[in-house]
């Protein structure tokens, strides 16, 4: 699973790695893997609970949500 922290949108979204809404490759200069950059970051997580904890730790002012396309509600 991948947690997408998006600073401009102020959201943290949990995705399956196979989700069509996850860009390939994930991780850029401004949105790196496993740390926050200017625009956010991508974090590998193993569960929804871990995703919520990472979102709260890394970007507490954001809103956490599961992806509407690949995660069960």
Secondary structure, 3 states (H helix, E strand, C coil): CEEEEECCCCEEEEECCCCCCCCCCCCCCCEEECCCCCCEEEEECCCHHHHHHHHHHHCCCCEEEECCCCCCC
